[in-house]
Amino acid sequence: MHIVVCAKQVPNTTQVRINPETNTLVREGVESIMNPFDENALEMALQLKERHPGTQVTVLTMGPPQAVDILKEAVGRGADEVMLLCDKAFAGSDTWATSYALSMAIGKLPKPDLVLFGKQAIDGDTAQVGPGVADWLGMPCITCACKIEIAGNRALVERAFEDGYEKLEVALPCALTVLKEANVPRMASLRGKMAAKKLQVAPTTAEMVGADPAKLGLSASPTRVMKIFSPPPKTGGVLWQGEEPAVMAQRLVDLLRERKLI
Ligand SMILES: Cc1cc2nc3c(=O)[nH]c(=O)nc-3n(C[C@H](O)[C@H](O)[C@H](O)COP(=O)(O)OP(=O)(O)OC[C@H]3O[C@@H](n4cnc5c(N)ncnc54)[C@H](O)[C@@H]3O)c2cc1C
């Protein structure tokens, strides 16, 4: 079986700031990490590899040259192959153009049985790229997956929602977007770290995957970011204490009536 995991390098969002003049994310000096949901997608692939000997796991990222760091992390954890899709032609791509570029890259790899994504990227947050790539590849896509069993050429997939679970059976090849609840991602092993240290990754360009330049980058992107801003900080609530519960309850009811909320 061949599993492709798409992983994105993202800024560690606890540190992200927004430049109020340019309305863009301030990425300088911010630590970059593998998108946390993609760690779960990778872990799902590695667990399948353990259960199905002979399975190959390829990790694909599209990003700047420093995105190689997440590929090294993936090799440290047990990925077999990696691909760094890196070219100025991709700059400014929205989710549509990103999905196209990733699908073209996947088309150059050995035919995958499964293509795994995180549920969403913690910076862009659209959750569109997984279904977008699946559409370009003509594959079924199951979102919000938390469990998978493979039997022959079929997969039994469990999806999780706030109010329950859903089990679906799907023919391979298929794409899945993976939830945090799926597993606990492993750390890189010592052996893996040694392999990652030696890893040399040559960038794969748009031309190398046969991507049409008219479908890449900002000019080909149908989405336009109108504004990006931080939500105003929440003001503190009112705390009543030290009085009889009945008195405080009456005060709350009076306040809600005054504000016409009840
Ligand atoms: C007009 C426009 C211009 C933009 N310009 C830029 C820009 O210049 N620089 C920039 O960094 N971003 C830019 N973006 C953001 C960029 O489009 C998104 O970050 C990207 O398309 C992925 O969308 P997302 O982050 O919402 O991913 P989601 O759809 O939330 O991601 C879901 C999953 O898809 C996979 N995935 C997503 N992106 C990648 C990737 N690059 N490689 C591998 N797997 C991936 C991962 O598995 C991820 O968990 C721009 C967006 C727009 C709309």
The ligand as a Tripos MOL2 file, in Angstrom:
@<TRIPOS>MOLECULE
LIG
   53    58     1     0     0
SMALL
NO_CHARGES

@<TRIPOS>ATOM
      1 C1         -5.4320   35.2930   -2.1680 C.3       1 LIG1
      2 C2         -4.6170   34.4660   -1.2150 C.ar      1 LIG1
      3 C3         -3.2710   34.6400   -1.1730 C.ar      1 LIG1
      4 C4         -2.4950   33.8930   -0.3090 C.ar      1 LIG1
      5 N1         -1.1710   34.0880   -0.2880 N.ar      1 LIG1
      6 C5         -0.4250   33.3720    0.5350 C.ar      1 LIG1
      7 C6          0.9790   33.5310    0.5810 C.ar      1 LIG1
      8 O1          1.5300   34.3530   -0.1440 O.2       1 LIG1
      9 N2          1.6970   32.7700    1.4570 N.ar      1 LIG1
     10 C7          1.0850   31.8550    2.2450 C.ar      1 LIG1
     11 O2          1.7650   31.1710    3.0240 O.2       1 LIG1
     12 N3         -0.2290   31.6550    2.2270 N.ar      1 LIG1
     13 C8         -0.9870   32.3920    1.4000 C.ar      1 LIG1
     14 N4         -2.3150   32.2070    1.3720 N.ar      1 LIG1
     15 C9         -2.8740   31.1760    2.2060 C.3       1 LIG1
     16 C10        -2.9040   29.8790    1.4490 C.3       1 LIG1
     17 O3         -3.8250   29.9290    0.4070 O.3       1 LIG1
     18 C11        -3.3570   28.7910    2.3330 C.3       1 LIG1
     19 O4         -2.4940   28.7580    3.4350 O.3       1 LIG1
     20 C12        -3.2810   27.4630    1.6290 C.3       1 LIG1
     21 O5         -4.0330   27.4820    0.4420 O.3       1 LIG1
     22 C13        -3.8130   26.3480    2.4680 C.3       1 LIG1
     23 O6         -5.0940   26.6830    2.9480 O.3       1 LIG1
     24 P1         -5.3670   26.4900    4.4730 P.3       1 LIG1
     25 O7         -4.2130   27.0310    5.2160 O.co2     1 LIG1
     26 O8         -6.7170   27.0340    4.7810 O.co2     1 LIG1
     27 O9         -5.3490   24.9040    4.5950 O.3       1 LIG1
     28 P2         -6.5020   23.8790    4.9820 P.3       1 LIG1
     29 O10        -7.3810   23.6840    3.8210 O.co2     1 LIG1
     30 O11        -7.1280   24.2530    6.2920 O.co2     1 LIG1
     31 O12        -5.5580   22.6090    5.1710 O.3       1 LIG1
     32 C14        -6.0930   21.3010    5.2580 C.3       1 LIG1
     33 C15        -4.9840   20.3300    5.0730 C.3       1 LIG1
     34 O13        -4.4680   20.4090    3.7560 O.3       1 LIG1
     35 C16        -3.0780   20.1180    3.7700 C.3       1 LIG1
     36 N5         -2.3320   21.2950    3.2800 N.ar      1 LIG1
     37 C17        -2.7210   22.5880    3.2750 C.ar      1 LIG1
     38 N6         -1.7550   23.3690    2.7480 N.ar      1 LIG1
     39 C18        -0.7370   22.5440    2.4170 C.ar      1 LIG1
     40 C19         0.5570   22.7480    1.8520 C.ar      1 LIG1
     41 N7          1.0010   23.9570    1.5180 N.pl3     1 LIG1
     42 N8          1.3570   21.6690    1.6610 N.ar      1 LIG1
     43 C20         0.9100   20.4210    1.9890 C.ar      1 LIG1
     44 N9         -0.2930   20.1730    2.5410 N.ar      1 LIG1
     45 C21        -1.1050   21.2170    2.7420 C.ar      1 LIG1
     46 C22        -2.7130   19.7720    5.1940 C.3       1 LIG1
     47 O14        -2.8590   18.3890    5.3800 O.3       1 LIG1
     48 C23        -3.7820   20.5210    5.9780 C.3       1 LIG1
     49 O15        -4.0150   19.9830    7.2560 O.3       1 LIG1
     50 C24        -3.1020   32.9600    0.5390 C.ar      1 LIG1
     51 C25        -4.4940   32.7790    0.5100 C.ar      1 LIG1
     52 C26        -5.2360   33.5380   -0.3500 C.ar      1 LIG1
     53 C27        -6.7150   33.3600   -0.3550 C.3       1 LIG1
@<TRIPOS>BOND
     1     1     2 1
     2     2     3 ar
     3     2    52 ar
     4     3     4 ar
     5     4     5 ar
     6     4    50 ar
     7     5     6 ar
     8     6     7 ar
     9     6    13 1
    10     7     8 2
    11     7     9 ar
    12     9    10 ar
    13    10    11 2
    14    10    12 ar
    15    12    13 ar
    16    13    14 ar
    17    14    15 1
    18    14    50 ar
    19    15    16 1
    20    16    17 1
    21    16    18 1
    22    18    19 1
    23    18    20 1
    24    20    21 1
    25    20    22 1
    26    22    23 1
    27    23    24 1
    28    24    25 2
    29    24    26 1
    30    24    27 1
    31    27    28 1
    32    28    29 2
    33    28    30 1
    34    28    31 1
    35    31    32 1
    36    32    33 1
    37    33    34 1
    38    33    48 1
    39    34    35 1
    40    35    36 1
    41    35    46 1
    42    36    37 ar
    43    36    45 ar
    44    37    38 ar
    45    38    39 ar
    46    39    40 ar
    47    39    45 ar
    48    40    41 1
    49    40    42 ar
    50    42    43 ar
    51    43    44 ar
    52    44    45 ar
    53    46    47 1
    54    46    48 1
    55    48    49 1
    56    50    51 ar
    57    51    52 ar
    58    52    53 1
@<TRIPOS>SUBSTRUCTURE
     1 LIG1         1 GROUP 0 **** ****
